[in-house]
Each structure stands twice: as structure tokens, then as C-alpha cells.
Amino acid sequence: MIGFILKRFFQSFIVMFLVAMLAFTMFNFLGDPVNQMVGIDTSAADREALRDRLGLNDPLYAQFARFIGNALQFEFGQSYQHKRAVSGLILDRLPATLELSLISAIFTLAVGVPMGVHTGLHRNSLVSKIFMTVSLVGVSLPTFLIGILLIFIFSVQLQWLPSFGRGEVVDLGFWSTGLLTATGWKAIIMPAVTLGLFQMTLIMRLVRSEMLEVLRSDYIKFARARGLPSRAINFGHALKNTLVPVITIAGLQLGSLIAFAIITETVFQWPGMGLMFLQAIQVVDIPIMAAYLMLIAFFFVMINLIVDMLYYVVDPRLRVDSTN
């Protein structure tokens, strides 16, 4: 298993290195940082002095090495728009995005897996047909439209939930959370459902197809021939083997929730990294864009690494292949 982990670490390093090159390219070739930091009345001498101070006149390999060193220390310079350190801006917004992604992932698994199991075991029932219709709607409708519909129903018509914001937030010093207040929970319900509905339908359909395939396998037929109860067969054998590929998809979907929360955060004005990134694009705030790209890539790489390790533990075939 050590060799397997080292191989995955090496692959993760290559991915992060390529992403760092892309982020560095944004820094150097997507506009001039000096023009973003000074006014139009700044003299050419002052501009050149600022370029020297920022190291922009150094060779590209030296600039790239400095960029990598700063990124390892979680330093991405100063935001052109906010005139603050990008690392501080990200730390302020990170709790909101991670909490939204976490609640959305819990919703995705808690609803998607049981729906997939039910539709796999009772595929011709009325409830299963309703679930499949709901999943078709969740796959077909775009995220922003789902958010707008939820706002119209639960905020405008019923006035049960807030239409924007994060609610009341409790500052714990190292973390700001809205999960400790009633208004915070009300505020996160609609964004979490909007963000997780598409992934929930994917998980449901994946579990359903895997359940149908596993239930047709020979060892399930043998278990039925031995007289084992249906509950033991369906949940002790079939569901356990069904969850092996679901682990991989669920892990990657968690990374997608973090990365693609931009639309949801924009619709609900959720104060997370996605909204900050979209605002940075509008004003070409390169440090925030580069930092967001590096951070999302890091999340994807780490989640993928953890999923690979879990997959190695759950699936004995990988251990057998590695020993041969």
C-alpha cells in the first residue's frame, strides 16, 4: 500500500505543478500588475521602481520559483481591488464555502443513496417512478434556475427562508460559522439544496444502476438459494459492493461542490470564495483568481488522493493486483 500511496502522491505533485504553471502564467501574461496597482498619473520612473520591487524584471524561472515558494506559504500577494492580502481574504471566505459544500454533500448522500437503493430494489413501484422523474428534473434544470425557483417559492411566496446572505454568524476565532444559529441554518438550506441537487441525482442513478447489476450477479443468486433473508442479501451483500464505485464518484463530486459553488453563491449572494472569484473576474483581480485556482486544485488533488486510498482499502482486487 505504501507504493500505491507514493505513486498517487507523485501524480498529485505533477498536477499541482501544472496548475501552478497556469496560475503563474495568469500572473505574468493576463494584464500588467503594475497598471492594476497604480493610478494613471503615476510616472514611468515610479512604475519601473515598483516593477523592480515586485521582482517583475527578474528572469521568468526566478519569478516562478518565487511564486512556488510563496504559494507553499499560502501567500499570493495583494488584491488589486480590496488592497488586502489575498490569503486573508480567502481565510475570511473559506468557512462559508466549506460549510455550504459540506451540508450540500450530506444532503447529496443522505438523499441520493436511499433513493438509489429503493429504485434499484423496487424499480417498478410508483415511488421509484416518482424518484426517477425527480432525478430527471434535477439533471435537466440548470443550477441558477433551481435557485431562482426555490427563492420564488420559499422566500417570496411562503416567506419561510431568507433569499440571500448567510444569516447570523458566530465567530470562533479561527472559524466563522452559521451552523450554530437558527438564522444560519435557515439561510443555508436553499443554497445547499440548489448546489447538491444535480449531484444527488447522479448519486441516485449510479446507486440504482449498480444495485441492479449486483443483484443479477451469481453470488447474490447463490445467497438466495441458500435461503438468506432478503434484508441480509440486499443490505449486507448487494449494497456493500454497490458502494465501492460510489465512493469514487462521491469524493469527486465533493470537489465539484467546492469548485462549482460559484453560481449558487452568486444567486444567493452567499459570502464564499465562489462569489469572490466571480467578482475578481469582473475587475481582473489576478492574485485572487490565481489563488482560487491553486486552492481548488489542491482540494481536488487531496480529495482524489483520499478517495484512492479508501478505494484501495474497500476493493480487495486492487490489493491483489498490487501483490502480483
N, C-alpha and C positions, 0 to 999 in steps of 0.2 A: 504493500500500500504506500510505502514511502516513495518508491519510484513513481507511482501514479501521481502522488501529490506534487512531487518535484517537477514532473512533466507539465502538470497543469499550471504550476507557478511560473514556469518558463514561458508558456504560452500567454499567460496573463501579463507578464512583463513585456512581451512583444507587442501586445495590444495597447498597453498603456504608453509604450514608447511611440507607437504610430499616432496615437491620439495627441500626445504631447507635441509631436511634429506639426500636426494640423493646427493645434491651438497656437503654437509659436508662429506659424505662417499667418494666422489671423492677426497676431500682434504686429507683424512687420509689413504685411502687404495689403491689409484692409484699412486703408487710410493712414494718415500720419498722426501718431500720438501727440506730437508737439502742437499741431494745429488744434487738436481737441482740448489741450490743456491751457493754451494762452489765448489772448484776445487778438483782434485784427490789428491793433495799434502796437503790438509788440515788435520791437526792432529785430532785424536779421541777426545782429550780434547776440541778443538775448535768446533768440531761438536756438542759435548754434551752441551757446553755453548750456542751455537746457538739454540739448541732444547729447552733449558730452557728459553731463551729469547723470543722465539716464542710461548711458552706455550704448546709445543707438549708433554711434560711429565705430564701435568695435566690430571686428570680423563676425560673420554670422555664427561660426562654430562657438565663439566665446559667448555671444548673446544666447545661443541655445543652451549651452552648459549652465549659464547663469539662470535661465528660465527654469531648467530642470531642478536646479538647487533650490530656487525659491518655491517651486511647486511642492517639493518634498517637505518644505517647512510651512506649507499652506499659505504662501504669500504670492499674491497675484497683482500687486501694485495698487494704485488708487483709482477709484471710479471717476470717469470723466464727468458724469452727471451729478453724482452725490458728493464728490470731493471727500470721500472717506475710503478707508482701506476696504478692499473687496472682501477680504477674509471676514471682517467684522460684519459686513452686510449679509454675507452668506450665513454666518452663525445666527444672525437675527432672524433670517427667513427659514432656515433649515428645520426647526421644530415643527413649523406649520405644515410644510410639505411632507415630512416623515410621518406625522400623525395622520394626515389625510390619507397617505398611501397605506399606512398600517390598518386603519379602520376599513378602508376600501378592500384590502386584501382579505381581512377577516370576513367581511361581507361576501366576497367572491367565493371563498372556500366553504363558509358555513351554509351558504345557499346553493352554490353550484354543485358541490359533491352530493348532498342528499337528493337534489333534483335529478342528477345524472344517474344515481343508483336506482331511484324509483322508476325512471323512464326505461332503464335497462331491464329491470325485473318485471315491470308491468307495462310493456311498450304499447299495448292495445287499449289501455284503460283511458277513460275520459280525462283524468288528471294528467296523465302523460301527454295527451294531445294538447292540453292547455299549456303545459310546461314547454312543449316544443314550439307552440305559437309564440309564447313569451320570448323564447330564445331567438326566434326568427326576427321579432321586433327589435330585440336588443342588438342583434348583429347588423340589422339594416339601417336603423336610425343613427345619424351622426351624433357625436357626443354633445356638441353645443345645442342641438335641437332637444335632446333629452333634458339637458339642464334648464332650458327655457320653458319646456312643458312642466317640469317639476315646480319651477318658480311660479308659473301661472296658476297651477292647481293649489299648491300647499302654502304659497305666500300671498298671492293676490286674491284668490277665491276663498280659501279656507282660513288663511291668516294663522296657520299653525306654526310655521317655521320661518326664520329670517331669510331674506333673499340674498344677503351679501354679508361679508365680514366673517370674523372668527368667533364672535361672542366675547364674553368676559374671559380674560386670560390670567392665570396665576403664574407669577414669576418665581421659579425655584432657585434662582441664582445662575445655575448652569443650563437651565432649560425653562422655556416658557410653554405652558400647556393650557389648553382649553378643556381638557378631559376631566378636570376637577370641578367644573362649574356646570350648572344646568343650561345656561345660555350657550356655553361652549359645545355641549352635546347636541343641542338643537341646531346650532349653526353647521355642524359637521355632517349631519345626516344626509341632506340632499347632495352636497358635493361628493361624499363617499359613494352614494348610490350611483350618481352620474358617472363617476370615474370607474367604478367597478362593474357596471352592468355589462359592458362589452366583454370583459374578461370572464365574468360569471357565466355568460352564455357559452364561451369557448370551453371552460372547465366542464360545464354540464354536458355538452356534446361529446367531449373527449371521454369523460367517465362513462357515458352511455354506450359509446361505441366499444370501449374496452370491456365493459361488463358483458355486452352481447358476444364479443369474441371469446372472452374467458369462459362464459357459460356453455359455449359449444365445444370446449376442449375436452380431451379424453379423460383427464384426471377428475374433472367435475362429473362426467358421466359415471366414472368408477366410484366416486364418492356417493352418488345417488344409488348406485347398485348395491353398495354396502349398507344402505339404509340410514345414512346420516340425516339428521333433521335439516330442513331447508334453511333455517336460520344459520346453522353452523356452516353449511355449504356456501351460502350467499355472502355472509359477512366474515367468516373465518378463513375461507379459501379464495373465493372469487374476488371480493373487494380488496383483499390484501395484495393480490397480484395485479389488480387493476391500478392501484395507486403507484406502482413503480414508474410508469411513464408520466403520471400526473405530477409527480414530484418535480420532474424537469420542467414541465410546462408552467407549473405554478411558480417556481422560482424565477423563471424568465419573465413571467407576467408581473411579478413584483417589481422587477427592474423597470418594466414598461410603465407601471403605475407611477413610479418616481419620475421617469424621464418625460412621460407624455401627459403630465398633470397640467400642462400649460393652458390648454383650452378650458379645462374645468376651473382652474384658478382664475382665469380671465372672466368667465361667465359669472362666477360667484364672488369676484373680487376678493379671492382668498389670498391673504398676505404671505404667499410662499415664494419659493425660488422660481417657479414657472412664470408667475406674473412679473417678477423682477427681470427675468430673462427676456420676456416679450417686450417690456419697456426699454431694456437695454438695446434690443434690436432696432427699435424705433429711433433712438438717438445715436446709434452706432457706438455704444459704450463697450469697446473691445475688451477691457480687462474683465468685466462681468461675463461677457459671452465666452471668453476663453476659460475662465474659472468654472463656469457652469458645465461646459463641455468636458473638462477634466474630471469634475466631481461626478457627473452622471456616468462617465466611462468607468470610473473607479467603482461606483455602486454596481454597475453591470458585471464587471470583472469579479468582484468579491462575491456577489450573489451566485454567479455562474460557477465559481470555484466551490462554494459551499454546496451547491446543488450536485456538482460532480462527485464530491465526497460522499454525500448522502446516497446518491445513486450507486456508488461503489459498495456502500455498506448494505443497501437494501437488495441489490441484484447480485446473487451469487455467481452468475455467469461471468461477470467482469473479473471476479477473483479467480475463477477457474482459468479464464483466458490469460490472465497475467502470470499464472504459475506454469503455463505450458510453453 
